[in-house]
Amino acid sequence: MNEAALSPDHLIHRLPAVRGSYTPDARLGKITWFRVGGPVDVLFTPADQEDLVCFMQNKPADLPVMVIGVGSNLLVRDSGVSGVVIRLGPAFAQVVSDGNLVVCGAAALDVKVAKTALKAGLTGLEFLCGVPGTIGGALRMNAGAYGRETKDILVWAEAMDPQGKIHRLTAEQLGFEYRHCALASDWIFLSACFAGSPGDPEAIARQMKEIQNARGSSQPIKSRTGGSTFKNPEGYKAWELVDQAGCRGMKIGDAQVSEQHCNFLINTDKATARDLEELGETVRRKVKETSGVELQWEIKRIGEITTRNQKS
């Protein structure tokens, strides 16, 4: 496909009629926690599930499509993203409790799910209040914190395949591993059902408060960051390897390894996505040199790579 065919003005006319909204040349940096990154050709916010089905079934076959949540664990490169980025809106953010179950849309914030479980007197979902982002992202990466993971509480998840067909899948079918889901990346999570067990609301609230306090005291949650940068290698903690490699506080431009928690990168002022990614790669190289361990990115990076002698 040539560049003209994918320019926002040309692309918008190739897309199916929808009830939701198309935003051409949308600046993704405005909706990511790092506050960096270039535009996407078209940002699509579907009105509801039926609208998304219509889009997926009628979009051009050669159209690049991806989904993002609230951008809490996402680095959009400065060059931007070709094609269409889908961002699920309020219709996908509902959360309800039913007995020992909590059913939610993929756009629901993890913390909202934890709070709904609290109101229902259900324990087991407290850890979600310490996971930034949405349920869709939690499913995609088997997010976890404080000793629990998404797979531990999942009953089923609904996802849409590239042809617009909806499937209900179990945790076993999703092939969860540490910070990984085996579902193809071009499938879109729509909703999920989680199981808790009856508990004492006061004890649940107390545990959630402890988790939030621990997160606030140990992580730079008030900074422009993307959450945990690297996965914990088996038998190691990523932050300890970064610290031992002498990378705490390291900077490239306005990108910095957090002094508070060195598995976090932060945008201290006007960092570019390139600054942040180069800093991350420098950290990876130094950790490999000092420990022999090769860190893997936990943050998702999207868009074309640019180099220092290319325009952003």
Secondary structure, 3 states (H helix, E strand, C coil): CCHHHHCHHHHHCCCCCCCCEEEEEEEHHHHCCCCCCCEEEEEEECCCHHHHHHHHHHCCCCCCEEEECCCCCEEECCCCEEEEEEECCHHHCCEEEECCEEEEECCCEHHHHHHHHHHCCEECCHHHHHCCCEHHHHHHHCCEECCEEHHHCEEEEEEECCCCCEEEECHHHHCCECCECCCCCCCEEEEEEEECEECCHHHHHHHHHHHHHHHHHHCCCCCEEEEECECCCCCCCHHHHHHHCCCCCCEECCEEECCCCCCEEEECCCCCHHHHHHHHHHHHHHHHHHHCCCCCECCEEECCCCCCCCCC
